[in-house]
Amino acid sequence: MARKIGSPPKGIRMRHTRVKTARGRKSSSTRWLQRQLNDPYVQAARQAGYRSRAAFKLIQLDERFSLLRKHQRILDLGAAPGGWTQVAVERAGKNGKVVAVDLLDMEPVAGAEILKLDFRDDDAPEKIRAALGGPVDLVISDMAADTTGHRPTDHLRTMYLVELALEFAAEVLVEDGAFVAKVFKGGTEKALLDRMKTLFRSVKHAKPDASRAESVESYVVAQGFRGRPEGDGKDGKGGN
């Protein structure tokens, strides 16, 4: 089971906002809007200048696992709208390097190189390697497949993205590097988890407090990259 980590940000001035039902707006939309307006992490992100509340998920993961350091080279997959990228740039500093990848448009982040591409495309790995300019210390992935409403299907589709990200990470990580990826309820598939344990010395699951309680997401954190085993036939595309 993923362990909850972190706590609500301190020093945030909470203001409860009541949203009135507007003509033409569904009650579910009103509830969502009220939740957004009264979410402490949404308010904290706004006050801190982060693009999304998700920034605090990475901050809380870093608090537990010490993932981010100065001068790191970091790859951020599924980066839009850029909350994780902002945190990565802050922690890596001016002598670090951050490459952010997403298939959606993303506003520039000072200190980061942004690539608009689909990570599943055959030519994506080559383009990303060129942007990185060398091996990386940390690969972070907040990628998730578009949801269908059918949880088993959504889980499997997201696990496929995790597998792709893992195999690419195994191509570009330095020794002792780390890999972080979002997973949904159902955890990490056994075969994929076994693969991580082969590649990394430590593999754990965690659920930051910044993840909403009702959310089915958690994160797998793999640290201490061993390097690819000799004779490993993986080709970076998730196949055998």
N, C-alpha and C positions, 0 to 999 in steps of 0.2 A: 504494500500500500504506500502511496506517495505521502510523505510527511509534509504537513503544512509548515511554512517558514515565513519569517518576517512579521512585521506589525504595521499598522497604519502610520503614515508619515506624520511626524510631530510638527507642531507649530502651524497647522492648517486651520484657518478660520472657517468653520463650517457654517453655512447658511442654508437652512431648510427652505426649499422652494416647492410650492404647491402648484401643480400644473392643472389648469382647468381644461375640461373636455371641449375641444373646438368642433365646430360644425364640419363634418366630413372626415374627422379624424377618428380612427378606430380606438376603442378603449385600450387595446393592447399597445397601440402606439403611444397613448397617453401615459401608460404605466412605464413603458421603456424610457420615455423622455424624462419622467419624474425620477426614475432610478439614475439616469445619467446625471441630471442636474444636482442630485443629492449624494452622489458617490464621492467619498473622500479622496479616492485616487484620481478621479476625473478632475476634481478641484485642485488637488495637489499638482497634477501634471500641468494644469493651466497656469498655476502660480509659479511653477519652476521653469516654465517655458518648454516643456516636453510636448511632443505632438500627440501622444496617446498615453493612457494610463498604463499601457504595457511596459513602459520604461521602468516602472517600479517592480515588475516581475523580474527583469534582468538584474536590477539593483539588489533585490532580495536573494536571488540565486547567488549573486556574487558575494553577498554577506555570509552565506553559509559555506560556499565552495571556493572562495578566493580565485575566481576565474580571470578577472581583469587586472592587468598591470600596465605600468608605463612601458612605452616603446614596443608594444606588441603589434604584430600583424594579424588582423582579425577579418574574417569573412562572415558577413551577415546575410543569411538567406531568408527570403520572404520578408524583406525589410520594411516595406511600406506600412504605415505612413512615415516611419523613421524614428520612432521612439527608442528602439534598441540601438539604432545607429548613433543617435545622439549620445547615449550613455557610453557606447564603445569608444567614440571619439574623445569624450571627456576623460575616460579612464586611461586610454592609450597615450594621450598627450600629443604634442606637436611632432614628436619624433616617432610616433606610431603610424600605422597605416590601416585604414578601414575601407573595405570594399563592400558595398551594399547591393544586393541583387533582388529584383522583383519584376514580375510581368506587368505590374500596374505602374502608372505614372507616379513619380515621387519628387517632391520639391527638393532642391539641393540642400545638403547638410555640409556646412563648412568643415573641412578636414576629412571628408569622405569622398570616395569615387563611387558614383552610382551607375549601375548597369541595368537597363530595362531589357529584360529577356526572360524567356521561359526556361527555367532550370531543367526541364525535361527534354529540351531540344538537343539534338545530337551535337550541335556545335557550341552549346553553352559551356561545357567544361574548358574548352580551348580558350574561349573569350575571357572566362574568369581567371584562368591561369595567367593570361597575358596581363590582365589588370593587376593581379596580385604581385607579380614580379618576383616571386620567390615563395618559399614555404611559409606556412602560417602557424601561429601559436594557438589560435582558437577559432573554431567554426561554431557559429550559433545559428540555429534555424527555428524560426517561428512559423514556418510554412505549414499550411493545412489545406487539404483539398476542399473545393466548393462542396458545401453540404447538400445532401439529397433529402434529409429528414429521416433517412433509414440509418440508424446508428451503426449497425454492423458494417454496412457498405461504406459509410463515412470513415469508420475506423480503419478499414482495410486500405482505402484510398490514401489516407494520411500516412499509414505505415509504409506504403510504397514510396512516398516522398521522403520519409525518414531513411529508408534503405538507400535511396539515391544519394541523399545528403551524406550518409555515413560512408558510403563507398568513395565518394569524392573527397571527403575529409581524410580518408585513409591514404589518398594519393598526395595530399598537399600538406598535411600536418608535420610539424617537427617532432622529434622524439620528446616525450613527456607532454605533448600538446593535449588539448581538450576539445570535446564535442558536446554540444547541448542541443536538444531537439524537443519540440512539442509532440506529445502523444495524447490520444483521447482515451476515454473510459474503455477498459479492456487491457490497458497497459501496453507494454511492448511485446510483440509476438515472440515466442520462445526462440525460434530460429534466429531472429534478428538480435535478441538479447544475448544469445550464446555467441553470436558473431562479435558483438561489442565486447564481451568478456574476453574473447580471444585477442582483440586488438588493444584493449585498455586494461590497466591494472585495477581500476575502480569504476564501477557502474552502479549508479543509484537513481531512484526516482524521488521527485520532490514536487510539492504544490505550493507556490508562493501565496502569501495572504492576498496579494494583489490580484490573483485569480479569483473570480467570484465564486462564492460557496456553491452555487448551483451549477457552475461550469464543470464539464466532464474532462477538461484539459488538465494535464500535468506535464512535467518535463523530465526527460531522462538526461542525466549528467554523467558523461564518461570522461575520466581523467587518467593521465599517465599513459599516453599513447606509446605502444611498444614498437611500432613499425609493422609493416606487413610481413607476415610469416613468409619465409623463403618458399618459393614455388606456388604462392597464392595466385590462383587463376582469375580472381575478380578483375573486371575490366572497367570499373567505375560507372557502369550503367545499371547496376543492381541485379545482374543476372549471374548465373553460375558458369 
